[in-house]
Amino acid sequence: MSAVLAVLEQRDGALKQVSHEVVTAARAVADALGAGMDAIGIGPVNLDATAAARYGAEEIVIIAADAVRLYQPHLYVRAVAERAKAKDYKAIVLGATALGKDLGPRLAARLGCPFAADVTAVGTESGSVTVSRPVYAGRATYRMRVTAPQCVIAVRPNSVTPVEQPRTVTLQRAVLGGDGSVAVARTVSIKAPAEAKLDVAEAAIVVSGGRGLKEPANFQLLEELAQALGGAAIGASRAVVDAGWRPHAEQVGQTGTKITPELYLACGISGAIQHIAGCASAKHVVAVNKDPGAPILAHAEYAVIGDLHEVIPALVTAIRARGAST
């Protein structure tokens, strides 16, 4: 057992950004173990997975077929498990995305090995793989050493910075086999929103709003701020999602999405522990709140105490003016 396998994720035949992060994480583990690092890409016939070589993959296995144009759980888990067993990998690394959170546990169960979910750092110690993730709403970091001979690891998007370290790569094309099993669940389509929006889990900048916005229409302020910042994702607190102001996909928090952006702006959000659990791993936190006692301020690197209905428009004007002058 001498190698690490990265599971690539694609959309419409092109690798998603999280795949570069997964390959970078897998490469780091492989280097620390003195092992090789391979990748597997599954998708439509036009799948281009060669970009994985720029981030350290030495061998890329491509399984391209119309049957796996969309994520199909029973086919994906079979394909990755067969590859994992064929080369007896030390670790199988994938993204903690919607796809990864479904595939990871299935794969670990199929292989009979541990599953480390939603980790933010990977490493090694004495020849074993180590993983870390924040716990208790970010107040502590849980670190675990995996002593099992094999493990599956799901890395939270944006927690690893992609690093280009090109390798001479070997491309191998494989055929999607069949074992006669009947699919328990099947993906028939992916319905995109009417207006394409960034996923809060993968965005580098997230602008979130809470009850301090007072009414749904005022989220337009955050939309303008996101646009001024060059295209940020819009997030929301549980309170406004429960009120029907915003879709659940935008909810940041313990019962929503746990995010790791470069910059998180919390506007009109008090910062209950459940919300902090979702944004505690953000690299920089900026809060705008009129309550000087709001819990979010204790977690913010910068804070503006004031009415967001005045602060946000002024901030948008300042950002646009700075952009116009550079």
C-alpha positions in Angstrom: 0.0 0.0 0.0 2.0 3.0 -1.2 -0.2 5.5 -3.0 -3.0 8.0 -2.5 -6.0 8.4 -4.7 -7.8 11.7 -5.4 -11.4 11.5 -6.6 -12.1 14.3 -9.1 -15.4 16.1 -9.4 -16.7 17.5 -12.7 -19.6 19.5 -14.1 -20.4 19.3 -17.8 -17.1 17.6 -18.5 -14.9 20.2 -16.8 -13.2 19.8 -13.5 -14.6 21.9 -10.6 -12.3 24.0 -8.5 -12.6 21.7 -5.6 -10.8 19.0 -7.6 -7.7 21.1 -7.7 -7.9 21.4 -3.9 -8.4 17.6 -3.5 -5.4 16.8 -5.7 -3.2 19.3 -3.7 -4.3 17.7 -0.4 -3.7 14.2 -1.7 -0.3 15.2 -3.1 0.8 16.6 0.3 -0.1 13.3 2.0 1.6 11.2 -0.7 4.8 13.3 -0.5 4.8 12.9 3.3 4.4 9.2 3.0 6.9 8.9 0.2 4.1 7.5 -2.0 2.7 8.0 -5.4 -0.5 10.0 -6.1 -3.2 9.1 -8.6 -6.5 10.5 -9.6 -9.8 9.2 -11.0 -12.3 11.2 -13.0 -15.8 10.0 -13.8 -18.1 11.8 -16.2 -19.4 12.3 -19.7 -17.6 11.3 -22.9 -16.1 14.8 -23.2 -14.5 14.7 -19.7 -11.2 16.5 -19.6 -9.4 15.5 -16.4 -5.8 16.3 -17.5 -5.7 19.5 -15.3 -5.2 17.2 -12.3 -1.6 16.7 -13.5 -0.8 20.4 -12.9 -1.5 19.8 -9.2 0.5 16.7 -8.7 -1.4 13.6 -10.1 1.0 11.1 -11.6 -1.6 8.8 -13.1 -5.1 9.7 -14.1 -7.8 7.1 -14.7 -10.7 8.4 -16.8 -14.0 6.7 -16.9 -16.1 8.5 -19.5 -19.6 7.3 -20.4 -23.1 8.8 -21.0 -24.3 6.7 -18.0 -22.2 8.8 -15.6 -22.7 12.2 -17.2 -24.5 13.0 -13.9 -23.6 11.6 -10.5 -25.0 8.1 -10.1 -24.2 6.8 -6.6 -24.2 3.0 -7.4 -22.0 3.5 -10.5 -19.6 6.0 -8.9 -19.0 4.0 -5.7 -18.4 0.8 -7.8 -15.9 2.5 -10.1 -13.9 4.2 -7.3 -14.0 1.1 -5.0 -12.7 -1.1 -7.8 -9.9 1.3 -8.5 -9.1 1.5 -4.7 -9.0 -2.2 -4.3 -6.9 -2.7 -7.5 -4.0 -0.6 -6.2 -4.7 -0.8 -2.4 -4.4 2.9 -1.7 -3.5 4.2 1.7 -6.0 7.1 1.5 -8.8 8.1 -0.9 -9.4 11.8 -0.9 -12.5 13.6 -2.2 -14.2 17.0 -1.7 -16.8 17.5 1.1 -19.3 18.7 -1.5 -22.9 17.5 -2.0 -21.5 14.8 -4.2 -18.6 13.9 -1.8 -20.9 13.8 1.3 -23.0 11.2 -0.5 -20.1 9.2 -2.1 -17.7 9.3 0.8 -19.7 7.2 3.3 -20.9 4.8 0.6 -17.3 4.3 -0.5 -16.0 3.8 3.0 -18.7 1.2 3.7 -17.9 -0.6 0.5 -14.2 -0.7 1.4 -14.8 -1.4 5.1 -12.6 1.4 6.2 -12.9 4.6 8.3 -14.4 7.8 6.8 -13.1 11.2 7.9 -15.8 13.8 7.0 -15.5 17.5 6.4 -11.9 17.9 7.4 -10.0 21.2 6.9 -6.4 19.8 7.1 -4.7 16.6 6.3 -1.2 15.4 7.2 0.8 12.5 8.4 2.4 11.3 11.6 4.6 8.2 12.0 3.5 6.8 8.7 -0.2 7.3 9.5 -2.6 9.8 7.9 -3.9 12.6 10.2 -6.9 14.8 9.7 -8.2 17.9 11.5 -11.5 19.7 11.7 -13.0 22.5 13.8 -15.4 21.5 16.6 -17.5 23.3 19.2 -18.4 26.1 16.8 -14.7 26.6 16.0 -13.6 26.9 19.6 -11.4 23.9 19.3 -9.8 21.8 16.6 -10.2 18.0 16.6 -7.2 16.1 15.3 -7.3 12.4 14.6 -4.6 9.9 13.5 -6.0 7.1 11.3 -4.4 3.8 12.3 -6.4 1.7 9.8 -4.6 0.5 6.7 -7.0 2.5 4.5 -9.3 5.5 4.9 -11.6 7.8 2.9 -11.2 11.6 3.5 -13.6 14.3 2.5 -11.9 17.8 2.5 -14.0 20.9 3.0 -14.0 23.2 0.0 -11.7 26.3 0.3 -9.8 24.8 3.2 -6.8 23.8 1.0 -5.1 26.3 -1.3 -4.4 24.7 -4.7 -0.7 24.5 -5.5 0.5 23.8 -9.0 3.3 21.1 -8.9 3.2 19.6 -12.4 4.0 15.9 -13.0 4.6 13.8 -16.0 1.2 12.1 -16.1 0.1 8.7 -17.4 -3.5 8.7 -18.7 -5.5 5.6 -18.5 -9.0 5.1 -19.8 -11.2 2.5 -18.2 -14.6 1.0 -19.1 -17.5 1.4 -16.7 -18.2 -2.2 -15.7 -21.5 -3.7 -14.6 -22.3 -6.1 -11.8 -26.0 -6.5 -12.4 -27.0 -4.5 -9.3 -30.2 -2.3 -9.4 -29.8 1.3 -8.6 -31.5 2.3 -5.3 -31.2 6.0 -6.2 -30.6 7.6 -9.6 -29.8 11.2 -10.6 -32.1 12.1 -13.5 -31.4 15.8 -13.8 -29.7 18.8 -12.2 -31.9 21.9 -12.1 -29.9 25.1 -12.1 -31.5 28.2 -10.6 -32.9 30.7 -13.1 -30.0 33.0 -12.3 -26.6 31.3 -11.9 -25.3 31.9 -8.3 -22.1 31.0 -6.6 -22.2 28.2 -4.1 -21.5 29.4 -0.5 -19.5 26.3 0.1 -17.1 27.1 -2.7 -17.0 30.9 -2.9 -13.9 32.8 -1.9 -16.0 35.7 -0.5 -19.4 35.2 1.2 -21.7 38.1 2.1 -24.4 37.0 4.6 -27.5 38.7 6.0 -29.7 38.1 9.0 -32.8 39.5 10.7 -31.0 42.9 10.9 -32.0 43.4 7.2 -35.6 43.7 8.4 -37.3 42.4 5.2 -36.4 40.2 2.2 -36.2 43.1 -0.2 -33.3 44.5 1.7 -31.1 41.6 0.6 -30.7 43.8 -2.6 -28.1 45.7 -0.5 -26.0 42.6 -0.1 -26.5 41.7 -3.8 -25.0 45.1 -4.7 -22.1 44.6 -2.2 -21.4 41.1 -3.6 -21.3 42.6 -7.1 -19.0 45.4 -6.1 -16.6 42.8 -4.6 -16.3 41.2 -7.9 -18.9 38.5 -7.5 -19.3 37.1 -4.0 -21.8 34.5 -2.9 -24.8 35.4 -0.8 -25.4 33.7 2.5 -28.0 33.9 5.1 -28.7 33.0 8.8 -31.1 30.3 9.8 -33.6 32.9 11.0 -34.2 34.4 7.6 -34.2 31.0 5.9 -36.8 29.8 8.3 -38.8 32.9 7.6 -38.7 32.1 3.8 -36.6 35.1 2.9 -33.8 33.1 1.3 -33.4 29.5 0.1 -31.9 26.9 2.3 -28.9 26.5 0.0 -27.7 29.9 1.2 -27.9 29.1 4.9 -24.6 29.2 6.8 -24.5 27.5 10.1 -24.7 24.2 12.0 -27.8 23.1 10.2 -26.9 24.8 6.9 -23.5 24.8 5.2 -20.1 25.0 6.9 -17.9 27.3 4.8 -14.2 28.2 4.6 -14.0 31.4 2.5 -11.2 33.9 2.4 -13.6 36.6 3.5 -16.9 36.4 5.3 -19.0 39.5 5.8 -21.8 39.1 8.4 -24.4 41.8 8.0 -27.2 42.1 10.6 -26.4 38.7 12.1 -26.2 38.4 15.9 -23.9 35.4 15.7 -25.5 32.6 17.8 -23.3 29.6 18.4 -25.1 27.6 15.7 -24.2 30.3 13.1 -20.6 30.5 14.2 -20.3 26.8 13.7 -20.8 27.4 10.0 -18.3 30.3 9.5 -15.7 29.7 12.2 -13.2 28.5 9.6 -13.4 31.6 7.5 -9.9 33.1 7.1 -11.2 36.7 7.7 -14.5 37.8 9.3 -16.0 41.3 9.0 -19.2 42.1 10.9 -21.7 44.9 10.5 -24.1 45.2 13.4 -25.7 48.0 15.3 -25.6 46.0 18.6 -22.2 46.4 20.3 -22.9 43.3 22.3 -23.7 41.0 19.4 -21.8 37.7 19.8 -20.6 37.8 16.2 -18.3 40.7 17.1 -16.1 38.4 19.3 -15.3 36.3 16.2 -14.8 39.2 13.8 -11.4 40.5 12.8 -13.0 43.8 11.9 -16.4 45.2 13.0 -18.5 48.2 12.1 -21.0 49.2 14.8 -23.8 50.9 12.9 -27.0 50.6 10.9 -26.2 48.3 8.0 -28.8 50.2 5.8 -26.3 53.1 6.0 -23.0 51.2 6.2 -23.5 48.8 3.3 -24.4 51.5 0.7 -21.4 53.6 1.8 -19.2 50.5 1.6 -20.4 49.8 -1.9 -19.7 53.4 -3.0 -16.2 53.2 -1.5 -15.4 49.9 -3.2 -16.6 51.1 -6.5 -14.7 54.4 -6.2 -11.5 52.5 -5.4 -12.0 50.2 -8.3 -12.6 53.1 -10.7 -9.3 54.8 -9.5 -7.1 51.7 -10.0 
